[in-house]
Amino acid sequence: MADSCDPGAFIPIEEYEEVKHLKLCNKLVASLDDRVVGFIGIDADYIGWLYVHPEYFYQGIGRKLLSAGLKLVEEKAWIKESRMGSIQGENLAKN
C-alpha cells in the first residue's frame, strides 16, 4: 500500500480551507489504547466530518461513530457531501 497514492496529493490539514469548519464542530473521538483512531464532527443538525484511520478500517469504528453522531442530531440529520458526490438534504434517520 505504500505506493498506492501520490504523497504530493496530501496537504497539511492547516492548509485545507474547510479546517475552520472542523474546529467549530462538536466532535466525538474513537480511541484504542490511548490512540485516537477516528472522529466524527457534528455541526448543529448535520454530520460534516467522519474519519477513521486506515489501519482501523473494517472494525466497526466508523459505524459506531456514525451511530453516536446520529443520536446527537436525531431526526434532523442530513449530510452536506459524500465521497460519491452531493446528497444534500437526504434524511439519514430514514435509512
TIMI-2910 file (N, C-alpha, C, CB; in pm, 1 decimal, decimal comma, always signed):
<rs>
+----------+----------+----------+----------+----------+----------+----------+----------+----------+----------+----------+----------+------+
!      n_x !      n_y !      n_z !     ca_x !     ca_y !     ca_z !      c_x !      c_y !      c_z !     cb_x !     cb_y !     cb_z ! resn !
+----------+----------+----------+----------+----------+----------+----------+----------+----------+----------+----------+----------+------+
!    +80,8 !   -120,5 !     +0,0 !     +0,0 !     +0,0 !     +0,0 !    +84,4 !   +125,8 !     +0,0 !    -91,5 !     +0,4 !   +118,4 !  Met !
!   +210,3 !   +114,5 !    +29,0 !   +294,9 !   +232,3 !    +37,6 !   +296,2 !   +310,8 !    -93,2 !   +435,9 !   +192,4 !    +75,4 !  Ala !
!   +284,5 !   +243,8 !   -206,9 !   +286,6 !   +311,9 !   -336,3 !   +148,0 !   +330,4 !   -395,6 !   +372,2 !   +235,3 !   -433,0 !  Asp !
!    +44,1 !   +316,9 !   -316,1 !    -92,2 !   +320,4 !   -369,1 !   -144,5 !   +460,9 !   -396,0 !   -184,3 !   +251,7 !   -274,2 !  Ser !
!    -75,7 !   +563,8 !   -349,3 !   -120,8 !   +700,0 !   -375,0 !     -2,3 !   +793,7 !   -383,7 !   -217,7 !   +746,7 !   -266,1 !  Cys !
!    -27,0 !   +908,1 !   -441,0 !    +76,0 !  +1009,8 !   -457,3 !    +87,4 !  +1091,5 !   -329,4 !    +44,9 !  +1101,3 !   -578,2 !  Asp !
!   +201,6 !  +1084,2 !   -259,3 !   +216,9 !  +1161,6 !   -135,0 !   +197,6 !  +1311,6 !   -156,4 !   +354,3 !  +1136,5 !    -74,9 !  Pro !
!   +222,4 !  +1359,8 !   -279,3 !   +204,3 !  +1501,0 !   -309,1 !    +58,5 !  +1543,3 !   -312,5 !   +268,3 !  +1533,5 !   -439,8 !  Gly !
!    -32,6 !  +1444,7 !   -313,3 !   -175,5 !  +1475,5 !   -314,8 !   -226,0 !  +1519,8 !   -178,6 !   -254,3 !  +1355,1 !   -361,5 !  Ala !
!   -148,3 !  +1495,1 !    -75,7 !   -189,6 !  +1530,5 !    +59,7 !   -134,1 !  +1666,2 !    +98,2 !   -143,9 !  +1424,1 !   +160,0 !  Phe !
!   -215,3 !  +1742,9 !   +168,9 !   -170,6 !  +1871,4 !   +221,2 !   -191,6 !  +1870,4 !   +371,1 !   -246,3 !  +1990,5 !   +154,3 !  Ile !
!   -112,4 !  +1947,1 !   +445,2 !   -136,6 !  +1956,6 !   +589,2 !   -277,0 !  +2009,8 !   +615,1 !    -31,3 !  +2047,4 !   +656,7 !  Pro !
!   -342,5 !  +1957,0 !   +716,0 !   -481,0 !  +1996,5 !   +742,9 !   -493,8 !  +2146,4 !   +767,4 !   -535,0 !  +1920,2 !   +863,0 !  Ile !
!   -389,6 !  +2208,8 !   +819,1 !   -394,3 !  +2352,4 !   +844,3 !   -410,9 !  +2431,0 !   +714,3 !   -267,8 !  +2397,4 !   +917,2 !  Glu !
!   -370,5 !  +2372,3 !   +601,0 !   -381,5 !  +2439,8 !   +472,4 !   -514,8 !  +2412,5 !   +403,4 !   -268,2 !  +2397,4 !   +382,5 !  Glu !
!   -593,6 !  +2322,2 !   +456,4 !   -721,3 !  +2286,7 !   +397,4 !   -824,1 !  +2389,8 !   +441,2 !   -764,7 !  +2142,9 !   +438,2 !  Tyr !
!   -891,4 !  +2452,4 !   +344,9 !   -981,1 !  +2563,7 !   +378,5 !  -1097,4 !  +2524,5 !   +468,8 !  -1035,3 !  +2623,6 !   +252,9 !  Glu !
!  -1138,5 !  +2399,6 !   +467,0 !  -1251,2 !  +2355,5 !   +549,3 !  -1211,9 !  +2330,9 !   +695,5 !  -1310,7 !  +2228,8 !   +490,7 !  Glu !
!  -1082,9 !  +2342,4 !   +728,5 !  -1039,0 !  +2314,3 !   +865,3 !  -1104,4 !  +2409,4 !   +965,8 !   -886,5 !  +2324,8 !   +875,1 !  Val !
!  -1138,4 !  +2529,4 !   +923,1 !  -1207,0 !  +2622,8 !  +1013,0 !  -1340,2 !  +2563,5 !  +1057,5 !  -1229,3 !  +2759,9 !   +943,9 !  Lys !
!  -1408,8 !  +2500,1 !   +964,3 !  -1536,0 !  +2436,8 !   +997,4 !  -1514,3 !  +2321,2 !  +1094,3 !  -1606,5 !  +2387,3 !   +870,1 !  His !
!  -1411,9 !  +2241,2 !  +1070,5 !  -1381,4 !  +2128,8 !  +1159,4 !  -1358,4 !  +2177,0 !  +1301,8 !  -1258,3 !  +2052,4 !  +1109,3 !  Leu !
!  -1287,4 !  +2284,8 !  +1317,7 !  -1257,9 !  +2336,9 !  +1450,8 !  -1384,7 !  +2381,4 !  +1523,8 !  -1160,2 !  +2453,3 !  +1440,7 !  Lys !
!  -1486,0 !  +2425,4 !  +1449,9 !  -1610,6 !  +2472,1 !  +1510,8 !  -1708,1 !  +2359,7 !  +1543,3 !  -1677,4 !  +2570,5 !  +1419,5 !  Leu !
!  -1689,5 !  +2244,1 !  +1481,6 !  -1780,9 !  +2131,3 !  +1503,4 !  -1763,1 !  +2071,7 !  +1642,4 !  -1758,7 !  +2023,1 !  +1397,2 !  Cys !
!  -1872,4 !  +2016,3 !  +1694,9 !  -1861,6 !  +1929,7 !  +1810,9 !  -1804,4 !  +1797,7 !  +1760,5 !  -2001,2 !  +1910,0 !  +1883,5 !  Asn !
!  -1716,6 !  +1738,0 !  +1836,1 !  -1651,1 !  +1615,7 !  +1791,0 !  -1664,6 !  +1503,2 !  +1892,8 !  -1504,5 !  +1642,4 !  +1763,0 !  Lys !
!  -1680,5 !  +1383,0 !  +1841,4 !  -1669,9 !  +1261,2 !  +1920,4 !  -1547,1 !  +1188,8 !  +1867,7 !  -1801,1 !  +1171,4 !  +1911,1 !  Leu !
!  -1469,8 !  +1133,1 !  +1957,5 !  -1343,3 !  +1071,1 !  +1919,6 !  -1343,6 !   +924,3 !  +1959,5 !  -1224,4 !  +1144,6 !  +1984,9 !  Val !
!  -1294,7 !   +839,8 !  +1868,7 !  -1277,2 !   +697,9 !  +1898,6 !  -1129,7 !   +674,9 !  +1929,7 !  -1325,2 !   +607,4 !  +1779,2 !  Ala !
!  -1103,2 !   +602,7 !  +2037,9 !   -963,9 !   +574,5 !  +2073,2 !   -949,4 !   +428,2 !  +2115,9 !   -915,7 !   +669,2 !  +2186,6 !  Ser !
!   -833,4 !   +375,6 !  +2089,3 !   -796,0 !   +240,3 !  +2131,2 !   -657,2 !   +248,1 !  +2192,2 !   -799,7 !   +138,7 !  +2011,0 !  Leu !
!   -643,8 !   +197,9 !  +2313,7 !   -513,6 !   +200,7 !  +2381,8 !   -451,6 !   +340,4 !  +2380,0 !   -417,7 !   +100,9 !  +2316,4 !  Asp !
!   -529,8 !   +441,0 !  +2414,7 !   -484,6 !   +580,4 !  +2422,8 !   -441,3 !   +638,9 !  +2288,8 !   -370,8 !   +590,6 !  +2519,6 !  Asp !
!   -481,7 !   +577,5 !  +2177,4 !   -450,8 !   +629,8 !  +2044,3 !   -581,6 !   +669,4 !  +1976,1 !   -372,5 !   +524,4 !  +1958,6 !  Arg !
!   -588,3 !   +791,2 !  +1925,0 !   -705,9 !   +835,2 !  +1850,8 !   -706,6 !   +762,2 !  +1717,2 !   -706,4 !   +990,9 !  +1830,6 !  Val !
!   -818,2 !   +692,9 !  +1688,6 !   -827,1 !   +615,2 !  +1564,9 !   -937,7 !   +666,4 !  +1472,6 !   -851,2 !   +468,5 !  +1597,4 !  Val !
!  -1017,4 !   +762,0 !  +1520,0 !  -1121,4 !   +817,9 !  +1435,6 !  -1195,9 !   +928,1 !  +1507,3 !  -1217,8 !   +710,0 !  +1391,5 !  Gly !
!  -1276,3 !  +1000,9 !  +1429,8 !  -1359,2 !  +1105,2 !  +1490,1 !  -1477,7 !  +1134,0 !  +1399,2 !  -1276,8 !  +1234,3 !  +1515,4 !  Phe !
!  -1577,2 !  +1198,0 !  +1455,7 !  -1691,6 !  +1248,5 !  +1381,7 !  -1712,5 !  +1392,3 !  +1425,3 !  -1820,1 !  +1161,3 !  +1405,9 !  Ile !
!  -1738,9 !  +1480,5 !  +1329,2 !  -1764,2 !  +1621,4 !  +1357,4 !  -1908,7 !  +1655,2 !  +1326,4 !  -1669,5 !  +1711,5 !  +1276,5 !  Gly !
!  -1977,0 !  +1715,0 !  +1421,2 !  -2119,2 !  +1745,1 !  +1408,6 !  -2138,9 !  +1895,4 !  +1420,5 !  -2202,4 !  +1669,5 !  +1516,0 !  Ile !
!  -2211,6 !  +1951,2 !  +1324,3 !  -2241,6 !  +2094,3 !  +1323,7 !  -2392,5 !  +2110,1 !  +1324,9 !  -2178,1 !  +2166,3 !  +1199,6 !  Asp !
!  -2447,6 !  +2140,7 !  +1439,1 !  -2592,5 !  +2159,6 !  +1457,4 !  -2669,0 !  +2035,5 !  +1414,9 !  -2641,9 !  +2281,6 !  +1377,4 !  Ala !
!  -2722,3 !  +2034,2 !  +1293,5 !  -2808,2 !  +1924,1 !  +1251,7 !  -2750,5 !  +1841,1 !  +1137,1 !  -2941,6 !  +1977,9 !  +1211,4 !  Asp !
!  -2621,3 !  +1851,3 !  +1115,3 !  -2562,8 !  +1763,0 !  +1014,8 !  -2424,3 !  +1715,8 !  +1055,7 !  -2555,8 !  +1833,4 !   +880,5 !  Tyr !
!  -2388,9 !  +1603,1 !   +999,0 !  -2257,1 !  +1544,7 !  +1022,8 !  -2167,0 !  +1593,0 !   +909,8 !  -2262,6 !  +1386,1 !  +1029,6 !  Ile !
!  -2069,3 !  +1672,6 !   +946,8 !  -1981,3 !  +1731,5 !   +847,2 !  -1851,9 !  +1656,4 !   +827,5 !  -1950,9 !  +1870,6 !   +884,2 !  Gly !
!  -1816,1 !  +1571,2 !   +922,2 !  -1687,2 !  +1501,6 !   +916,3 !  -1702,1 !  +1362,2 !   +973,5 !  -1578,0 !  +1579,8 !   +992,7 !  Trp !
!  -1637,5 !  +1266,8 !   +911,3 !  -1626,3 !  +1131,4 !   +964,7 !  -1495,9 !  +1074,8 !   +914,2 !  -1747,9 !  +1041,2 !   +923,2 !  Leu !
!  -1408,1 !  +1038,2 !  +1006,0 !  -1276,9 !   +987,9 !   +967,8 !  -1239,3 !   +870,8 !  +1056,7 !  -1170,5 !  +1098,9 !   +976,5 !  Tyr !
!  -1184,6 !   +767,5 !   +993,0 !  -1125,2 !   +654,4 !  +1064,2 !   -988,1 !   +630,4 !  +1002,6 !  -1216,1 !   +525,0 !  +1055,9 !  Val !
!   -887,0 !   +617,0 !  +1087,1 !   -752,3 !   +589,4 !  +1038,6 !   -754,6 !   +458,9 !   +959,3 !   -650,4 !   +581,4 !  +1156,9 !  His !
!   -690,4 !   +456,6 !   +842,6 !   -693,7 !   +336,7 !   +757,3 !   -650,3 !   +206,7 !   +825,7 !   -606,6 !   +359,1 !   +639,0 !  Pro !
!   -561,3 !   +214,1 !   +922,1 !   -518,8 !    +92,5 !   +993,4 !   -633,4 !    +29,2 !  +1072,0 !   -403,3 !   +124,7 !  +1088,2 !  Glu !
!   -741,5 !   +104,4 !  +1091,5 !   -853,1 !    +56,2 !  +1172,9 !   -982,3 !    +40,3 !  +1091,3 !   -877,1 !   +151,7 !  +1289,2 !  Tyr !
!   -969,3 !    +37,9 !   +958,4 !  -1085,2 !    +12,0 !   +873,3 !  -1141,1 !   -127,0 !   +902,2 !  -1047,4 !    +25,3 !   +723,8 !  Phe !
!  -1268,3 !   -145,3 !   +873,5 !  -1336,8 !   -275,4 !   +881,5 !  -1341,6 !   -333,3 !  +1022,4 !  -1269,1 !   -374,0 !   +790,4 !  Tyr !
!  -1344,4 !   -244,2 !  +1122,1 !  -1356,0 !   -289,7 !  +1259,7 !  -1480,8 !   -232,3 !  +1327,5 !  -1231,1 !   -251,2 !  +1338,2 !  Gln !
!  -1565,6 !   -168,6 !  +1248,8 !  -1689,8 !   -114,4 !  +1302,6 !  -1676,0 !    +21,7 !  +1369,3 !  -1746,2 !   -209,8 !  +1399,9 !  Gly !
!  -1558,3 !    +81,8 !  +1363,6 !  -1536,1 !   +210,6 !  +1430,5 !  -1616,5 !   +321,3 !  +1364,9 !  -1387,7 !   +246,8 !  +1429,2 !  Ile !
!  -1613,0 !   +327,6 !  +1232,5 !  -1690,2 !   +428,9 !  +1160,8 !  -1839,0 !   +413,9 !  +1185,2 !  -1661,6 !   +421,3 !  +1012,3 !  Gly !
!  -1885,6 !   +290,8 !  +1186,5 !  -2027,5 !   +263,6 !  +1210,7 !  -2067,2 !   +310,9 !  +1351,1 !  -2057,8 !   +112,1 !  +1193,9 !  Arg !
!  -1982,3 !   +284,5 !  +1449,3 !  -2013,0 !   +327,5 !  +1586,7 !  -2010,1 !   +478,9 !  +1599,1 !  -1914,0 !   +265,4 !  +1685,8 !  Lys !
!  -1913,6 !   +544,4 !  +1534,2 !  -1909,0 !   +690,1 !  +1536,9 !  -2032,8 !   +749,2 !  +1469,7 !  -1781,5 !   +741,1 !  +1468,0 !  Leu !
!  -2069,7 !   +694,6 !  +1354,7 !  -2186,9 !   +744,2 !  +1283,6 !  -2313,2 !   +724,3 !  +1367,0 !  -2201,0 !   +673,8 !  +1147,9 !  Leu !
!  -2325,8 !   +610,2 !  +1429,9 !  -2442,7 !   +582,9 !  +1514,0 !  -2451,0 !   +682,5 !  +1629,2 !  -2437,4 !   +439,2 !  +1568,7 !  Ser !
!  -2338,4 !   +707,7 !  +1694,9 !  -2336,6 !   +803,6 !  +1806,6 !  -2367,4 !   +944,3 !  +1756,5 !  -2199,3 !   +801,5 !  +1878,4 !  Ala !
!  -2314,0 !   +980,2 !  +1640,6 !  -2341,0 !  +1112,0 !  +1584,5 !  -2487,1 !  +1130,2 !  +1547,8 !  -2255,2 !  +1134,9 !  +1463,1 !  Gly !
!  -2546,8 !  +1027,1 !  +1490,9 !  -2688,9 !  +1034,7 !  +1454,4 !  -2777,5 !  +1050,0 !  +1576,6 !  -2730,3 !   +910,8 !  +1376,4 !  Leu !
!  -2738,0 !   +989,0 !  +1687,1 !  -2815,9 !  +1006,2 !  +1810,5 !  -2813,5 !  +1151,6 !  +1856,4 !  -2761,4 !   +914,7 !  +1921,9 !  Lys !
!  -2702,1 !  +1220,1 !  +1831,5 !  -2691,6 !  +1360,1 !  +1872,8 !  -2772,3 !  +1453,1 !  +1783,7 !  -2546,9 !  +1403,3 !  +1872,9 !  Leu !
!  -2777,7 !  +1425,1 !  +1655,4 !  -2851,8 !  +1514,4 !  +1566,0 !  -2995,6 !  +1469,3 !  +1545,6 !  -2781,9 !  +1523,4 !  +1432,0 !  Val !
!  -3025,5 !  +1348,2 !  +1587,6 !  -3160,6 !  +1291,4 !  +1586,8 !  -3226,3 !  +1298,9 !  +1449,8 !  -3247,3 !  +1362,6 !  +1688,1 !  Glu !
!  -3353,4 !  +1329,0 !  +1445,9 !  -3433,8 !  +1327,2 !  +1323,0 !  -3391,9 !  +1434,1 !  +1222,5 !  -3579,6 !  +1345,4 !  +1357,2 !  Glu !
!  -3317,7 !  +1534,5 !  +1266,1 !  -3279,9 !  +1644,9 !  +1178,4 !  -3161,5 !  +1610,6 !  +1089,2 !  -3247,4 !  +1767,1 !  +1260,6 !  Lys !
!  -3107,7 !  +1491,6 !  +1101,9 !  -2980,5 !  +1456,3 !  +1037,6 !  -2982,9 !  +1466,5 !   +886,5 !  -2941,8 !  +1317,9 !  +1075,7 !  Ala !
!  -2878,6 !  +1527,5 !   +834,5 !  -2851,4 !  +1525,9 !   +690,9 !  -2703,1 !  +1546,4 !   +672,0 !  -2933,6 !  +1634,9 !   +614,9 !  Trp !
!  -2650,2 !  +1511,6 !   +556,4 !  -2508,5 !  +1531,3 !   +531,7 !  -2488,4 !  +1625,5 !   +414,8 !  -2439,0 !  +1398,0 !   +505,2 !  Ile !
!  -2381,2 !  +1699,1 !   +420,6 !  -2351,2 !  +1802,2 !   +323,6 !  -2293,4 !  +1743,6 !   +195,4 !  -2255,4 !  +1902,8 !   +382,7 !  Lys !
!  -2200,1 !  +1653,2 !   +207,7 !  -2132,9 !  +1594,8 !    +92,9 !  -2092,3 !  +1452,8 !   +125,8 !  -2010,6 !  +1678,6 !    +51,5 !  Glu !
!  -2065,1 !  +1377,8 !    +23,6 !  -2006,8 !  +1246,1 !    +42,5 !  -1898,9 !  +1228,0 !    -61,5 !  -2113,8 !  +1133,9 !    +32,9 !  Ser !
!  -1819,9 !  +1126,1 !    -46,5 !  -1715,1 !  +1097,4 !   -142,6 !  -1775,7 !  +1072,9 !   -281,5 !  -1632,2 !   +975,7 !    -97,0 !  Arg !
!  -1898,5 !  +1025,6 !   -283,8 !  -1965,4 !   +993,8 !   -409,8 !  -2038,6 !  +1114,6 !   -469,1 !  -2063,5 !   +879,9 !   -388,6 !  Met !
!  -2031,9 !  +1229,5 !   -404,2 !  -2099,7 !  +1348,4 !   -453,8 !  -2200,2 !  +1400,7 !   -353,4 !  -2168,7 !  +1318,8 !   -585,3 !  Gly !
!  -2271,6 !  +1502,1 !   -391,6 !  -2364,4 !  +1566,3 !   -300,3 !  -2490,8 !  +1483,7 !   -281,7 !  -2399,8 !  +1704,7 !   -350,5 !  Ser !
!  -2529,2 !  +1466,2 !   -156,8 !  -2658,7 !  +1406,9 !   -125,1 !  -2727,2 !  +1496,4 !    -23,3 !  -2643,5 !  +1260,8 !    -70,9 !  Ile !
!  -2713,8 !  +1624,3 !    -46,0 !  -2765,1 !  +1725,2 !    +45,0 !  -2914,4 !  +1705,7 !    +68,4 !  -2737,7 !  +1865,2 !     -9,7 !  Gln !
!  -2950,8 !  +1713,3 !   +193,3 !  -3090,1 !  +1708,4 !   +230,3 !  -3145,5 !  +1568,4 !   +252,0 !  -3168,9 !  +1775,6 !   +127,6 !  Gly !
!  -3067,9 !  +1465,8 !   +225,3 !  -3117,0 !  +1330,4 !   +245,9 !  -3127,6 !  +1302,7 !   +394,9 !  -3024,9 !  +1227,1 !   +177,6 !  Glu !
!  -3242,2 !  +1262,2 !   +439,9 !  -3263,1 !  +1239,3 !   +582,2 !  -3205,6 !  +1103,2 !   +618,4 !  -3414,2 !  +1247,7 !   +619,1 !  Asn !
!  -3101,8 !  +1102,9 !   +698,9 !  -3034,9 !   +977,9 !   +737,2 !  -3116,7 !   +895,6 !   +834,0 !  -2900,5 !  +1007,5 !   +798,3 !  Leu !
!  -3203,3 !   +957,6 !   +907,3 !  -3280,9 !   +883,4 !  +1006,1 !  -3374,2 !   +783,4 !   +939,4 !  -3361,0 !   +979,2 !  +1093,5 !  Ala !
!  -3406,0 !   +802,8 !   +813,0 !  -3494,7 !   +711,7 !   +741,0 !  -3422,0 !   +588,2 !   +690,7 !  -3559,3 !   +783,2 !   +624,9 !  Lys !
!  -3289,5 !   +593,0 !   +684,6 !  -3210,5 !   +481,5 !   +629,5 !  -3168,4 !   +383,0 !   +734,5 !  -3088,5 !   +533,2 !   +559,3 !  Asn !
+----------+----------+----------+----------+----------+----------+----------+----------+----------+----------+----------+----------+------+
</rs>
